[in-house]
Amino acid sequence: MYGTFWALVPPLVAIILALIIKEAYSSLFIGVLIGAMFCAGFAPIGTLDVALNDGFISAIADNAGIFLFLVLLGIIVALVNASGGSAAFGRWAEKNIKTRVGAALATFALGVLIFIDDYFNCLTVGSVMRPVTDSHKISRAKLAYLIDATAAPVCMIAPISSWAAAVSGVASDLDIGISGIQLFVRAIPYNFYSLLTFVFIIAITFMKFDFGPMRLHEMSAQLNGDLGALESEEDMKANPNGRVIDLVLPVIILIIACTVGMIYVGGFFGVDAWGGTDCAGDFIAAFGNTDAFVGLPWGGIISLVLIVIYMLARRLMSFKEAMECVPKGFIAMVPPIIILTMAVSLKTMTSNLGADVYVHDLMMGASQSLYNMLPAVIFIVACVLAFASGTSWGTFGILIPIVTVIFSASSTLLIIGISACCAGAVCGDHCSPISDTTIMASAGAQTNHLDHVTTQLPYVIVVAAVSFVTYIVAGFVQSAVISIIIGAVLTVGTLFVIRSVENNKDAKA
C-alpha cells in the first residue's frame, strides 16, 4: 500500500463521511483508524498502537505549542468579552459601519492586515469582527468564509509571514541559484488563487450576492436572525461600562507581542531557539528562521499577563472575575483542539503510507508530455493533495522539490510552477474539512465546522476553476500582468453568469 493510491484513501474516507453525516469527530476518527489499519497491515493490536502512538499522542506532543496558543487566545477573547470591549465595539460599528457591505469589507481588510500567521489571523479577526457582522445580520458561515479566505491566501503572498518562512525553508535546500525568500517573492505575482480570491470577495460583496448553501445561511440570518452562532447566553454577558479601546488595545498588544515572540524565537535579539546567531538584528531573516509553534505561545502568554493587568487597572473586573475567564476560554477552544488533534493524526497516517511518493511518481510521469500546461497540472495536483491531506505546508513541501526538477533554474516556468504549487496548496487547504486553517476559521467565527465547509466549498471551486484556466494562460504567455487581468475578468464574469442563473431560478420558482 505504500506509495500507492491507497495512501490517499484514509483522508478521502474521512472527508466523504464528514460531508455525508455532517459530523467531524467520528469521521476523522474513522479516517485515522483506517490509516492505522493500513500502516499495521490490518493487525488489530498494531492498528491500535499506530493510532495511539504515531497518531494521537504524537499529534498532541508535536502541536502542544499551537494548542497552548489557542487556549491563551481563548482566555483573552473571554476577558475582552467580559470587559464589555466586544459589545462596545459592536455598538460603535453599528453606528459607524452602516451597511452589510461595509461590515464585510471591514472584515476582509482586517484579515488582509493580519498577515503574520494564519492561526493568529483566524482567531483574531473572528474575535474582533463577530460583533460587527452580527449587528448587520451576516451569518457566522459567511464570517467564517471571509476569515478563511483571507488567512492563508494573504500569508501566502506576504514576504513576512510564517508561510513565507515555510516556503523559503523548503526552497533554501534546493540548487536553483537564488535564495528561498527570493524565490518566494518572485512567485507572488503568479499566485493566482490567493489574488483571485481577493477579487472574488470584493466582487461578491459589492454585488450583494451569494449562491449555494451560503445563500440559505445568509437568508436565514437576514430574515430570521439565525446567525448560526455557537455561543451560550452566558458568553454574551458583558460589563456595560466597556469601551472600544478595551477591545482595540488588547488586539494591538496581542499583535505586537506575537510579532516580538516570533522574531525572538527566530534569533533577532541574539541566539535563536536552536542556538544559532545568524539572524541577530535581521528582522526578515529572524522571521524566516522562526517557529510559529514556539513564537506564538510566547506572544500569547505575554499578552495575557498585560491584558489582565490592563483590565484590573481599568476596574472592568475583579481579579476573581478575570480568573473565571480562564476555564471559559479553555472550554471554548476544546472543540477545535479535538478536531485539530484528529486532523494532524490523519495527516501522519497519510504521510506514513507514502502519499508523497505516489504524487511524485504521478508528476514525473506527466512532465514530458504537458510542458507548458504543467503549471495548471501542478495546481490541480496540489489542490487534490492538500484537500486530501489537510495540509498546505506538507503539500508544497512535497511538490516544490519535484517542480524544481521538472523546470530549469533559469526558466520563468519554474517561478510559475512554484506559484502553482503554493496556490494549489492554499486552495486545497482552504476547502478541506480536515485542514487546521479551516478548523481555526470555524473557531474564530464560532460556528459549526461543517456548516463552514459546505458553504464555502462552491466559492472555492469557482475561484479554483478560474485559477486553473489562468495557469494555462500563464504557461504560454509567461506574463503575470496579462494572466492576472484575464483571471480577474473571468472571476467577475463568472459571478455575473452565476447571478443570472440564480435570478432565473428565482423567477421560475
CORCORGI-V296611 format. One record per residue. PHI is phi in whole degrees, -180 to 180 (NA if undefined). OMEGA is omega in whole degrees, 0 to 359 (999 if undefined). BURIAL is 1 if it has 9 or more other C-alpha atoms within 8 Angstrom, else 0. Layout:
# CORCORGI-V296611
phi = [PHI,PHI]
omega = [OMEGA,OMEGA]
burial = [BURIAL,BURIAL]
This chain:
# CORCORGI-V296611
phi = [NA,-65,71,-122,-59,-60,-64,-95,-64,-55,-65,-64,-61,-61,-66,-63,-61,-61,-72,-82,-93,59,-143,-85,-61,-68,-63,-65,-62,-64,-60,-63,-63,-64,-62,-64,-63,-63,-65,-92,66,69,-77,-58,-65,-61,-60,-65,-63,-65,-61,-78,-77,-77,-94,-63,-65,-63,-61,-66,-66,-72,-113,-58,-63,-73,-63,-62,-63,-60,-64,-60,-67,-60,-65,-62,-61,-62,-63,-64,-64,-66,-72,91,-64,-65,-64,-65,-65,-62,-65,-63,-64,-63,-81,-102,-102,-83,-128,-65,-61,-62,-65,-65,-67,-64,-63,-60,-63,-65,-61,-69,-71,-95,-103,-70,-154,-70,-61,-58,-61,-56,-77,-71,-60,-60,-66,-77,-93,-55,-61,-70,-67,-63,-65,-104,54,-91,-63,-64,-63,-68,-60,-60,-63,-60,-66,-64,-78,-110,-61,-68,-57,-72,-64,-79,-119,-104,-63,-108,-162,-65,-71,-59,-63,-66,-65,-65,-66,-66,-76,-66,-88,-100,-89,-125,87,-133,-72,-61,-70,-64,-62,-61,-63,-67,-84,-57,-62,-97,-84,-66,-62,-62,-68,-73,-62,-64,-60,-61,-61,-62,-64,-69,-71,-71,-77,52,-142,-136,-143,71,-59,-61,-61,-64,-65,-68,-65,-63,-67,-75,-86,-111,74,-87,-83,79,-84,-106,-65,-90,-62,-63,-66,-87,-70,-149,-66,-69,-89,-65,-125,-59,-60,-73,-102,-64,-62,-57,-65,-62,-59,-64,-63,-64,-64,-69,-63,-63,-61,-66,-75,-63,-63,-76,98,-61,-93,145,-86,-83,-65,-110,88,-84,-127,-70,-104,-59,78,-107,-62,-65,-64,-65,-67,-71,-101,-79,-125,-60,-69,-104,-66,-65,-60,-56,-64,-64,-70,-64,-61,-60,-62,-65,-69,-61,-60,-62,-62,-68,-65,-80,57,-82,-163,-83,-61,-62,-65,-63,-70,-67,-75,-62,-65,-62,-65,-64,-60,-62,-98,-61,-57,-64,-65,-63,-63,-65,-60,-68,-64,-65,-61,-66,-61,-62,-60,-62,-65,-65,-88,80,-60,-65,-64,-61,-67,-57,-64,-62,-66,-66,-69,-95,-67,-86,-90,-127,-61,-72,-85,-59,-55,-66,-64,-60,-59,-65,-60,-64,-58,-63,-65,-68,-64,-73,-95,76,-135,-79,-63,-64,-67,-73,-65,-77,-87,-57,-60,-68,-60,-68,-78,-70,-105,-72,-62,-90,-83,-63,-62,-63,-63,-64,-63,-62,-63,-61,-63,-67,-65,-64,-63,-64,-62,-62,-63,-60,-104,-77,-69,-103,-76,-66,-66,-61,-64,-66,-65,-61,-66,-63,-83,53,-131,-63,-62,-73,-62,-62,-64,-69,-76,-89,-57,-61,-67,-64,-62,-61,-66,-64,-63,-66,-63,-58,-62,-64,-69,-63,-61,-63,-62,-99,-84,53,-132,-67,-65,-61,-64,-71,-64,-61,-62,-65,-63,-63,-62,-65,-61,-62,-64,-64,-64,-62,-63,-63,-63,-64,-65,-64,-62,-65,-67,-80,-71]
omega = [182,177,179,178,180,179,181,183,182,179,179,177,180,181,180,178,181,181,181,187,177,181,190,188,183,180,179,180,178,177,178,181,178,177,179,178,178,181,184,180,177,176,186,181,178,178,179,179,180,181,183,187,180,183,191,183,178,180,179,181,184,184,181,180,181,174,178,179,177,180,179,179,176,178,179,178,178,178,181,178,181,181,184,182,180,179,179,178,177,178,178,181,180,180,189,174,194,189,174,178,179,179,179,180,177,176,178,182,179,178,179,182,181,188,186,184,185,177,179,179,184,187,179,179,179,183,181,189,179,179,182,181,177,182,179,177,169,185,177,176,178,176,179,177,180,177,184,184,175,187,181,179,181,177,182,177,178,181,178,179,178,179,175,178,181,181,180,177,177,184,185,181,184,182,183,173,177,181,180,181,176,178,180,181,180,181,185,182,180,180,191,182,180,183,181,173,177,177,181,182,181,182,184,177,180,177,180,191,173,180,181,179,180,180,180,179,179,178,178,179,183,186,186,183,179,184,184,182,181,184,171,178,180,181,186,179,184,176,181,182,180,178,182,180,181,170,185,182,175,178,178,178,181,180,181,183,180,177,179,179,180,182,175,178,179,175,181,184,179,182,178,184,183,177,180,180,187,188,182,178,181,185,183,179,179,178,178,183,188,174,184,182,176,183,181,174,174,180,181,183,177,179,182,180,182,181,176,178,179,181,179,180,178,181,178,179,175,178,179,180,177,180,176,178,182,179,178,179,178,181,181,183,180,180,178,178,179,181,180,177,180,180,178,177,179,176,179,178,181,179,181,180,174,177,180,178,180,181,178,181,178,183,181,178,182,191,184,189,186,193,181,176,187,177,178,177,179,179,181,179,179,177,183,182,180,178,183,183,181,181,174,180,177,181,180,172,177,193,183,176,178,180,181,176,184,185,177,184,182,186,173,178,176,179,179,179,177,179,179,177,181,180,178,177,177,182,180,177,183,186,181,178,179,178,179,178,177,178,179,177,176,179,180,179,184,178,179,186,183,171,178,182,185,181,183,184,178,179,179,181,179,181,178,179,178,179,178,178,181,177,173,178,182,180,182,182,178,178,181,184,180,183,184,176,178,179,180,178,178,180,181,179,178,178,177,178,180,179,179,179,180,179,177,177,180,181,180,183,999]
burial = [0,1,1,1,1,1,1,1,1,1,1,1,1,1,1,0,1,1,1,0,0,0,1,1,1,0,1,1,1,1,1,1,1,1,1,1,1,1,1,1,0,1,0,0,0,1,1,1,1,1,1,1,1,1,1,1,1,1,1,1,0,0,1,1,1,1,1,1,1,1,1,1,1,1,1,1,1,1,1,1,1,1,1,1,1,1,1,1,1,1,0,1,1,1,0,0,0,1,0,1,1,1,1,1,1,0,1,1,0,1,1,1,0,1,1,1,1,1,1,1,1,1,1,1,1,1,1,1,1,1,1,1,1,1,1,1,1,1,1,1,1,1,1,1,1,1,1,1,1,1,1,1,1,1,1,1,1,1,1,1,1,1,1,1,1,1,1,1,1,1,1,1,0,0,0,0,0,0,1,1,1,1,1,1,1,0,1,1,0,1,1,1,1,1,1,1,1,1,1,1,1,1,1,1,1,0,0,0,0,0,1,0,0,1,1,0,1,1,1,1,1,1,0,0,0,1,1,1,1,0,0,0,0,0,0,0,0,1,1,0,0,1,1,1,0,1,1,1,0,1,1,0,1,1,0,1,1,1,1,1,1,1,1,1,1,1,1,1,0,1,1,1,0,0,0,1,1,0,1,1,0,0,1,0,1,1,1,1,1,1,1,1,1,1,1,1,1,1,1,1,1,1,1,1,0,1,1,1,0,0,1,1,0,0,0,1,1,0,0,0,0,1,0,0,1,1,1,1,1,1,0,0,1,0,0,1,1,1,1,1,1,1,1,1,1,1,1,1,1,1,1,1,1,1,1,1,1,1,1,1,0,0,1,1,0,0,1,0,0,0,0,1,1,1,1,1,0,1,1,1,1,1,1,1,1,1,1,1,1,1,1,1,1,0,1,1,1,1,1,1,1,1,1,1,0,0,1,0,0,0,0,0,1,1,1,1,1,1,1,1,1,1,1,1,1,1,1,1,1,1,1,1,1,1,1,1,1,1,1,1,1,1,1,1,1,1,1,1,1,1,1,1,1,1,1,1,1,1,0,1,0,1,1,1,0,1,1,1,1,1,1,1,1,1,1,0,0,1,0,1,0,0,1,1,0,1,1,1,0,1,1,1,0,1,1,0,0,1,1,0,0,1,0,0,0,0,0,0,0]
